[in-house]
């Protein structure tokens, strides 16, 4: 996740190079999700979503889709 949420580092005159993002904030977010029982640590796989975590994400996705369809009715044809 650090590589995914990293960015570019300006080196002045030289070309920019990608850098890893901070690990502390990612680790603390994942710990909070574990405390809320939305993510669990699985041996050999790392962290995975729990049943409740999947339910929350699905509920949010439906709400976002409905809100977008209100603003852009032409998107209703997509499932």
C-alpha positions as CSV (number, residue, x, y, z in Angstrom):
1,X,0.0,0.0,0.0
2,X,2.9,2.3,0.6
3,X,3.9,2.0,-3.1
4,X,0.3,2.6,-4.2
5,X,-0.2,5.8,-2.1
6,X,3.3,7.2,-2.7
7,X,4.0,10.0,-5.1
8,X,6.6,11.9,-7.0
9,X,9.6,13.6,-5.4
10,X,10.8,16.8,-7.0
11,X,14.6,16.7,-7.4
12,X,15.0,20.3,-8.7
13,X,16.5,20.2,-12.1
14,X,16.7,16.4,-12.3
15,X,13.8,14.2,-13.3
16,X,11.3,13.2,-10.7
17,X,11.3,9.8,-9.1
18,X,8.5,8.0,-7.4
19,X,8.7,7.5,-3.6
20,X,6.8,5.2,-1.2
21,X,4.1,6.8,0.9
22,X,4.3,7.0,4.7
23,X,3.6,3.7,6.4
24,X,2.5,5.1,9.8
25,X,-0.8,6.5,8.6
26,X,-1.6,3.4,6.6
27,X,-0.8,1.1,9.6
28,X,-2.9,3.2,12.0
29,X,-5.9,3.2,9.6
30,X,-5.7,-0.6,9.2
31,X,-5.5,-1.0,13.0
32,X,-8.6,1.2,13.4
33,X,-10.4,-1.0,10.8
34,X,-9.4,-4.1,12.8
35,X,-10.7,-2.6,16.0
36,X,-14.0,-1.9,14.2
37,X,-14.0,-5.5,13.0
38,X,-14.2,-4.5,9.4
39,X,-10.7,-6.1,8.6
40,X,-9.1,-9.1,10.1
41,X,-5.5,-10.5,10.0
42,X,-5.3,-13.8,8.3
43,X,-2.2,-15.9,8.7
44,X,-0.3,-16.1,5.4
45,X,-2.6,-13.7,3.5
46,X,-2.3,-10.5,5.5
47,X,-5.3,-8.4,6.2
48,X,-8.7,-9.3,4.6
49,X,-12.2,-7.8,4.7
50,X,-14.6,-9.4,7.1
51,X,-18.2,-10.2,6.3
52,X,-19.3,-7.0,8.1
53,X,-16.6,-5.0,6.2
54,X,-17.9,-6.3,2.8
55,X,-21.5,-5.4,3.9
56,X,-20.5,-1.8,4.7
57,X,-18.6,-1.3,1.5
58,X,-21.5,-2.7,-0.6
59,X,-23.9,-0.5,1.2
60,X,-21.8,2.6,0.5
61,X,-21.4,1.6,-3.1
62,X,-25.2,1.4,-3.5
63,X,-25.6,4.8,-1.9
64,X,-23.0,6.4,-4.2
65,X,-24.5,4.8,-7.3
66,X,-28.0,6.1,-6.4
67,X,-26.6,9.6,-5.8
68,X,-24.8,9.6,-9.1
69,X,-27.9,8.3,-11.0
70,X,-29.9,11.3,-9.5
71,X,-27.4,13.7,-11.1
72,X,-26.8,11.7,-14.3
73,X,-29.9,9.8,-15.2
74,X,-28.3,8.4,-18.3
75,X,-26.2,6.1,-16.1
76,X,-29.3,4.1,-14.9
77,X,-28.9,1.7,-17.8
78,X,-25.7,0.3,-16.3
79,X,-26.1,-2.4,-13.6
